């Protein structure tokens, strides 16, 4: 196909628009897949908890080979959880040390500032108790919020929102107080850059550390408080795959095993689909950028042609492979928009079919040939 520069630019714009539409549909499909993953995880976790309670109460009545598998896995999982507790302890020590260093550094800066400017010292002394009070309040709210990280937050929406509102209000107050100190420093006549109190460090890194500490403390408390149950739940993994549907397994337990196994299959497909989508989105960005560069080249040629009417009117030869490849975007976007297409298998099949139609190398060569003007 041969087109003049104006029509070629319109064609490239239409391809770019189709790619943009596909990108939007893909992002929506990603959100759908992620939401489904959360539901599957929540359902499997609930069934694992029920299964663990059932096994704990009726372990003696279960088949021997099943019990042996559980005991073997429990030993391995106990070791892993103990190692995790040790790692948490190490991370807590490291974070607390860093927080202490930040506070010590700020104390040293305070001493230096008080010596250089007595007036600043008086103003800062008045602000210090307020800042400490705001820090304590913010830290307390941060630790309370950490309790609702993950699945537990789904069941305490109003409480979480209230805490988030209070946390933001407290953090804003802390920022306001530190901003007051910064405003005092702006009044100084000399440059105090090297001696300023690291207000930024306090409100940002210090608060980040405290939230990480609160989260780790909650995780540590959860593991220590439910060690046996968590170990048993983790040990059930291999048993679910090996004993689902086997004789001797109580129906209540087997029903949960079957659903958990099915959830895992669905989750694996969702994860595979999400990985593919991420790869596709990256490819679409690259292709869009390439088309944008080509469009800019043609636009420059068109401007030159319009400025110099005596120039020969240029024609662009567009390879069939390139047209075929870029014509697929709209169709894939429409299929993605359909709810039935938002399943991992269908999505993977669609993209596999598209990638087989034309290889990236063919498209690249086709785009280069488009630059061979006539």
Secondary structure, DSSP 8 states (H G I E B T S, - for coil): -EEEHHHHHHHHHHHHHHHHHHHHHHHHHHHHHHHHHHHHHHHHHHHHHHHHHHHHHHGGGS-HHHHHHHHHHHHHHHHHHHHHHHHHHHHHHHHHHHHHHHHHHHHHHHHHHHHH-HHHHHHHHHHHHHHHHHHHHHHHHHHHHHTT-GGGGGG-HHHHHHHHHHHHHHHHHHHHHHHHHHHHHHT-SS--TTTS--HHHIIIIIHHHHHHHHHHHHHHHHHHHTHHHHHHHHHHHHHHHHHTT-TTS-HHHHHHHHHHHHHHHHHHHHHHHHHHHHHHHHHHHHHHHHHHHHHHHHHHHHHHHHH-TTS---EEE--HHHHHHHTHHHHHHHHHHSGGG-SHHHHHHHHHHHHHHS-HHHHHHHHHHHTSB-
